[in-house]
Amino acid sequence: MMSTPELNTREWLLLSAYLDGELSPREKNQVEELLQANPASQQALEGLRRTCQVLQHAHARRVPRNFTLDESMLRRPWLPSFSRVLSYSSALAGLLLVIVLALDFSSSSRMLTASDLALAPQAESFSVAPSDKQAAGDAPLIINWGSPAPQMGIYGKGSGGRGEDMAYGLGGGGAAPAYGIGGGAPEVALMPEEGLVEPQILPEESAPEAFIPEESLGEVLDEPLEESLAIVPEPEAQAEEPALEEAPEAQLKAPSAAALGDSPILGVRSESEQGTVSFHGQPASLPDDELSALPWCTLELILAALAGLGALSAWALRKRQAR
Amino acid sequence: MNEESLIHATQQGDLDAFNRLVLDYQEQAYNLALRFLNDEEAAADATQNSFISAYQHIRSFKGGSFKAWLLRIVSNNCYDELRRIKRRPSQPLEALDPQSDGEIEDALWLADESDLPEDALDKKELQDVIQRCIQALPEDFRAVVLLVDVNGLDYKETSQVARVPIGTVRSRLARARQRLQECLRAAWELLPESYRLKEEGRT
């Protein structure tokens, strides 16, 4: 038999379709030109023709039996197969799981938004309320975290100092509900008007010089540095300590037990608000949230278990049936 | 009754009318399945399931070539059966080398009993070679060449059955024929001499 002629894929495709009469007039003309120009294409076409003839002469096998239908073949089972039931049930469980997860997520988002809104007015309550004297032009309030008198109003992180001044804010007052950030803390002034420690520029002989190399000093400055501008705690700070201790005490009045119960408070209220406690909003009801989340988690777990078990059982059953 | 009336009666629920269609097409359907699957039992199951499915979905036939519509059901069932067999192979699916000396144990292509022994042997050898070469084709190529060259469908009907564009039918058929040509050329010496002489005489 002749060897296979070398033609490209398109030429083979055109010749094959030409045999079946499935070419457009333009393509037919192309093939006829190819057949006239290239003897190899004629050889290829003849080879394809013989192949088709062999296939067409393929013997048709007689059927082993008649495939006609009767009623019994067409009767559909009343109940679907058990594996199919398991498949559908696992799919349904999976779908329900997705829905429950979506509902859970959306309800969690709403609760978070509500707690954010509850926080917002509390955040405002911590803003500094300047006193009248300050409005009149006194020096601005300065919070000196390093001072040994934290009662000036700072009940929170960083207060340090003596035991009775320990923080009742964030992290403090464990037994009491948190009325710090997030809680219903009253409006307070962070600093009282009196006992303010103002930074002072110390005279040259008492203030330590900043360690600046003389060479760089000469480069940086036109004139030698005469004064140290380091702000250091003034020497009278300790002497005034008793006054400082007294002043806040004079201003601070322990909140009435009736107003707060046993709860600590943050900050110190201004004179006009002493003795009154205002609450802005209610703390988030964490216990209720935790309780309401439990049924959701249980439902999700149950649905996930149903979906997984159903799918596994259906798969195992089908495998057994296939055997 | 002509085919159209039989189809219409079947759509009205006449099972006897459908069985007459079954008798008309069962040999074509069975041989397509047999060539595709190369297994008698699997081909019989695929054919029976195809006719059951065709009756149950007869209302979806909206006109056109009933043969193409039916053979599409058969080829789909053959694909399903092939996948099932691949998952649980009970016999090797690879076609035997046409040049090998081994013979197929199952004599699938027995000649008619009325044939002379020599003719019967010729036909058997030819059928064996053809079946081996068809089985050596990839499934998609095999389906197209069986529909066009063995069952006589045109390109449009074949594209409906195989659910591919006509251009894909063209391409697959051309490549399938090339491969079959190579396969038959390699086994040319195995073909009966009378057949080869007849072929040479025609050219």
Interface residues (C-beta under 8 A of the other chain):
Chain A: M1 T4 T9 W12 L13 L15 S16 A17 D20 E22 E46 G47 L48 R50 T51 C52 Q53 V54 L55 Q56 H57 A58 H59 A60 R61 R62 V63 P64 R65 N66 F67 T68 L69 D70 E71 M73 L74 A322 R323
Chain B: L15 F18 N19 V22 L23 Q26 E27 Q28 A29 Y30 N31 L34 R35 E40 A44 T47 Q48 F51 I52 Y55 Q56 R84 R87 R88 L108 W109 A111 K123 L126 Q127 I130 V145 V148 D149 V150 D154 Y155 R170 S171 L173 A174 R175 R177 Q178 L180 Q181 E182 L184 R185 W188 E199 R202 T203
